[in-house]
Amino acid sequence: MTAAGRLFVSDIDGTLLTPDKQLTPAAIAAVADLRAAGVPFSVVSSRPARGMAKVVQALELKLPYAAFNGGNVVDPVGGVLTAHRLGGETATTTLRLMERAGVKPWVFADDAWLLRDLNGPHVEHERRTVGFDPLMVATFETVIDRIDKIVAPSDDAALLDRVEAELRAAIGASANVERSQSYYIDVTHPLANKGEAVRAIAAHVGADLAQTIVIGDMTNDIAMFRVAGFAIAMGQAPEAVKAEAGAVTAANNNDGFAKAVETLVLPRLATKGENA
C-alpha cells in the first residue's frame, strides 16, 4: 500500500544537489528510503525538463514532476502533461526591459535554450547544469508566443534587484517574476510557480496538500511552502526563505536533503509498504 494522501516534493538545485550539482550517495539512499516507506516523491525545478532528465532517471522517479518553476508538468518519461507559457506581449516587454538594462537574456522555448551571446554570464555554468548546449539566435521573435521561461543572468546583484523591481512594475499580474538563484531572475507564466506545481502533482497522485511536505532553498520555493502542510528550508537558504518554513535542515554541502528525509519527512509521512 502507499502512504495514502501524502506526498513529498523537493526542489533540485540548492536542495537535492550539492553546490557542484551532484547527487550524493546519501541523497540517493534517502529517496530509496522514501520509496521503501511508501512515501510518494517528486521534484520541481526552474530547469527545463531536458535539464532534469538525469536526476529523474538516477532517482528512478515514478510520479509526474515539474519544470520551469511549474510551467510544465511532465510525466515520468518526459511527456508534457500541462504547459503554461508566457503571452507574446509580456515576453516582448520583458525582453526589451532586460536588454535596455544591459542584461543578456536567455529564452527557453520549443525544448531549446536560446540566447544571443554565447559568452554571456553563466552560460557555461548553465550548460553544465542542464546538460545540453544553447542555440545562438539573432532574434527571439520566431518563438515570442511560445516561451516557457525567460532568464536574466548576471553577477551584478544590485542590477538584478533593480531589474526585478522594474519587471514587477511593468508586467504585473501577467507573469511570475522570481529569483531561482541569486544571479538569475526567472520570468514565467503567472501559473508557472512552484505552488501550482505542487498542487498539480498532488492532484495527480490524490495527495492531501495538508499532508504534503516540501523542501527548497530559494525565494521561488516560497510559493510551494505556502500551499504545503509542512515546509523545510535548506541550511544555506536566505533568511526570508527560512522564515517561511516550518523547519530548517542542514545546508546542501552537508547532505541537508538526506538529513531532512531521515529526521523530518519519514517520521511524519512513512507507512509500511511500497510506493506505487
QUIBEL-V850841 format. One record per helix or strand of 3 or more residues. SS is the DSSP state (~ for helix, > for strand). FROM is the first residue (numbers start at 1). LEN is the number of residues. If there is no record, write none. Layout:
# QUIBEL-V850841
((SS FROM LEN) (SS FROM LEN))
This chain:
# QUIBEL-V850841
((> 7 5) (~ 12 5) (~ 25 12) (> 41 4) (~ 49 10) (> 65 3) (~ 68 3) (> 72 3) (> 80 4) (~ 88 13) (> 106 4) (> 112 4) (~ 123 8) (~ 141 3) (> 147 7) (~ 157 18) (> 176 6) (> 184 5) (~ 194 12) (~ 209 3) (> 212 5) (~ 219 7) (> 230 4) (~ 239 4) (~ 256 14))
